[in-house]
Amino acid sequence: MSPKSQQCLNILIGISKNKSTITYGDLAKQIGVAAQGIGRFLNEIYSDITINQQLPDITLLAVYSKKTYGLYNSAGGTAQSIVFDPNEPVQMAQYLSDRQKVYAQWP
């Protein structure tokens, strides 16, 4: 994992301990990258933590500004393979359930 991705992961673990979320922009600012560039690091974390280690998707804690959700919930599949639709009740229930798994994994 790259140093920036590790830094990003450490921040997300801290966010999980507070049972909270962080905006993409705030996360990018904390690791010193442009907001548009944060996806690269989140994808690296997702691949390592969720795909390789089979742990809950901690990248779900990164959300849009003024929203409670992010763009993807790939549910263990390839990164960015499922675009999240917050208006779809089944997807929203899965998203919230998956986020609770993150909070339980990194209390």
Summary of the structure (lengths in Angstrom):
residues: 107
radius of gyration: 12.5
end to end distance: 22.4
largest distance: 36.8
contacts: 309
relative contact order: 0.16
helix: 58%
strand: 6%
